[in-house]
Structures are given as C-alpha cells and as structure tokens.
Amino acid sequence: MSRECEMCGKKPQVGNHVSHSNIKTKRVFNPNLQRVRHQFANGEVRTICVCTRCLRSGRVTKPVVRKAE
C-alpha cells in the first residue's frame, strides 16, 4: 500500500528535524491516511485510503448501511 491519498493525491513530504543546537537531519512528513468505505457516483462501494482533509471537506460519500431485519 502506497502512502498516497486516493482522492487528492497527497504523498509524503521530506523535511528536516531541527535540534536545539540547530543540527538538521532528514525526516518524512506522512499524510494522515484513513481506510474508509466510499460510494462512487455509479453506485460502486470500495474501501479506499484517504487523508483526513478529504474526509473533513466532504469529498468522500459514505454508503448507507441498512440494518438487518
């Protein structure tokens, strides 16, 4: 599984750890990905990995869960 949002394409970014003495070492900022069930426009339901920004902004439409009778 790649660390990429399937909605917006957000990927890990590279930056620096900066210590108190200003020594810089490389680090990685990973996106906050969540596995969630998404219902596409054609009615297909699939589990995808999306970032929390896409979840919060409403880009993901969750399927309606029917209760068993």
Protein Blocks (a to p, Z undefined) as FASTA:
>chain_A
ZZddfklopacdddddddfkopacdddddddddddddddfkopacdddddfklmmnopac
cddddddZZ
